[in-house]
Amino acid sequence: MEKFYQTMLSNIRKHPLLQKIIMGFTRYIPIITFIVYSILLVYLLYTQNTLLAKTLYKPLASFLIVTLLRKVINRKRPYEAMAIDPLIEHKQGESFPSRHTVSAFAIALACLQVNSLLGTIMLILAFVVSCSRILSVHYISDVLSAVIIALIISFL
């Protein structure tokens, strides 16, 4: 696994534009996701849509469960456990599961129940968030477990 991260990060660093794109995705797509989600909640409240409660509590539950798991498990991040230099600086520990990923997928799945086009766009953004988290500060298992948690909570 260490060789995978070393090779991947080395290749990214050889292409400054690619590195800037990944850094931009890592930084800005979560902000876009939060803005879209906030607008959706306001819209559902304004229209008194019955999906408001589900759209609010499922992503919140996903976020809280992952936050608790991260505190309990406190897994080291790849750059702490291996000889690699991360793309972005991040606090240590609490790598498993990825909170950005679970939030992005939980919000995307909530959007999907309200509007299929919006949900599809948000799922694409969630996938990009997931990839950017692997490329920057998480193990693949951190990201995959977050997706699974979001899916389970969404379909309960």
C-alpha positions as CSV (number, residue, x, y, z in Angstrom):
1,M,0.0,0.0,0.0
2,E,2.9,2.3,0.8
3,K,4.3,1.9,-2.7
4,F,0.8,2.7,-4.2
5,Y,0.7,6.0,-2.3
6,Q,4.3,6.9,-3.1
7,T,3.8,6.3,-6.8
8,M,0.5,8.0,-7.0
9,L,1.6,11.1,-5.1
10,S,4.9,11.2,-7.1
11,N,2.9,11.2,-10.4
12,I,0.6,13.9,-9.2
13,R,3.4,16.1,-8.1
14,K,5.0,15.8,-11.6
15,H,1.9,17.5,-13.0
16,P,1.4,20.8,-11.2
17,L,-1.9,21.5,-13.0
18,L,-3.3,18.1,-11.9
19,Q,-2.1,18.8,-8.4
20,K,-3.9,22.2,-8.4
21,I,-7.1,20.5,-9.8
22,I,-7.0,17.9,-7.0
23,M,-6.4,20.5,-4.4
24,G,-9.2,22.6,-5.7
25,F,-11.6,19.6,-5.7
26,T,-10.5,18.8,-2.2
27,R,-11.1,22.3,-1.0
28,Y,-14.1,23.6,-2.9
29,I,-16.5,20.6,-3.7
30,P,-17.4,20.1,-0.1
31,I,-18.3,23.8,0.1
32,I,-20.4,23.5,-3.0
33,T,-22.1,20.4,-1.6
34,F,-22.9,22.2,1.7
35,I,-24.3,25.2,-0.2
36,V,-26.5,23.1,-2.5
37,Y,-27.7,21.1,0.6
38,S,-28.6,24.3,2.5
39,I,-30.5,25.6,-0.5
40,L,-32.4,22.3,-0.8
41,L,-33.3,22.3,2.9
42,V,-34.6,25.9,2.6
43,Y,-36.6,25.0,-0.5
44,L,-38.2,22.0,1.2
45,L,-39.0,24.1,4.2
46,Y,-40.5,26.8,2.1
47,T,-42.6,24.4,0.1
48,Q,-43.5,22.4,3.2
49,N,-42.4,19.2,1.5
50,T,-42.8,16.0,3.4
51,L,-39.2,15.0,2.5
52,L,-37.7,17.7,4.7
53,A,-37.3,15.5,7.7
54,K,-35.7,12.6,5.9
55,T,-33.5,15.1,3.9
56,L,-32.3,16.6,7.2
57,Y,-31.9,13.6,9.6
58,K,-30.3,11.0,7.3
59,P,-27.2,13.1,6.4
60,L,-27.1,14.2,10.0
61,A,-27.2,10.7,11.3
62,S,-24.5,9.6,8.8
63,F,-22.3,12.5,9.9
64,L,-22.8,11.8,13.7
65,I,-22.2,8.1,13.3
66,V,-19.0,8.6,11.4
67,T,-17.8,11.3,13.8
68,L,-18.3,8.8,16.7
69,L,-16.6,6.0,14.8
70,R,-13.6,8.2,14.1
71,K,-13.2,9.1,17.8
72,V,-13.4,5.5,18.9
73,I,-11.2,3.9,16.2
74,N,-8.8,6.9,15.8
75,R,-7.0,5.3,12.9
76,K,-3.8,6.9,11.7
77,R,-3.9,8.6,8.3
78,P,-1.7,7.1,5.5
79,Y,1.0,9.8,5.8
80,E,1.3,9.0,9.5
81,A,1.6,5.3,9.0
82,M,3.8,5.3,5.9
83,A,6.7,7.2,4.5
84,I,4.7,9.5,2.3
85,D,4.3,13.3,2.0
86,P,0.6,14.2,1.8
87,L,-0.8,16.6,-0.8
88,I,-2.5,18.6,2.0
89,E,-1.8,19.2,5.6
90,H,-4.3,17.7,7.9
91,K,-4.7,16.9,11.6
92,Q,-3.5,13.5,12.7
93,G,-5.6,10.5,13.4
94,E,-9.3,10.0,13.0
95,S,-9.0,8.8,9.4
96,F,-11.6,6.0,9.5
97,P,-14.2,6.5,8.0
98,S,-14.0,9.6,5.8
99,R,-16.3,12.3,7.1
100,H,-16.1,14.3,3.9
101,T,-17.1,11.2,1.9
102,V,-20.0,10.2,4.1
103,S,-21.3,13.7,4.1
104,A,-21.1,14.1,0.3
105,F,-22.8,10.7,-0.3
106,A,-25.5,11.2,2.4
107,I,-26.3,14.6,0.9
108,A,-26.3,13.3,-2.7
109,L,-28.6,10.4,-1.7
110,A,-30.9,12.8,0.1
111,C,-30.9,15.1,-3.0
112,L,-31.7,12.0,-5.2
113,Q,-34.9,11.4,-3.3
114,V,-36.0,15.0,-3.9
115,N,-34.9,15.4,-7.6
116,S,-33.2,12.8,-9.8
117,L,-31.2,15.3,-11.8
118,L,-29.9,17.2,-8.8
119,G,-29.2,13.9,-7.0
120,T,-27.3,12.5,-10.0
121,I,-25.1,15.7,-10.2
122,M,-24.5,15.5,-6.4
123,L,-23.6,11.8,-6.7
124,I,-21.0,12.7,-9.3
125,L,-19.6,15.4,-7.0
126,A,-19.6,12.9,-4.1
127,F,-17.6,10.5,-6.2
128,V,-15.1,13.3,-7.0
129,V,-14.9,14.1,-3.2
130,S,-14.2,10.5,-2.5
131,C,-11.4,10.3,-5.0
132,S,-9.9,13.5,-3.8
133,R,-9.9,12.2,-0.2
134,I,-8.0,9.1,-1.3
135,L,-5.5,11.2,-3.2
136,S,-5.0,13.6,-0.3
137,V,-5.5,12.2,3.2
138,H,-7.4,8.9,3.4
139,Y,-7.0,5.2,2.8
140,I,-9.3,3.6,0.2
141,S,-11.0,1.7,3.1
142,D,-11.8,5.0,4.9
143,V,-13.6,6.2,1.8
144,L,-15.4,2.9,0.9
145,S,-16.6,2.4,4.5
146,A,-18.0,6.0,4.4
147,V,-19.9,5.3,1.2
148,I,-21.3,2.1,2.7
149,I,-22.5,3.9,5.8
150,A,-24.2,6.6,3.8
151,L,-25.9,4.0,1.7
152,I,-27.1,2.0,4.7
153,I,-28.5,5.0,6.5
154,S,-30.1,6.4,3.3
155,F,-32.0,3.1,2.6
156,L,-33.1,2.6,6.2
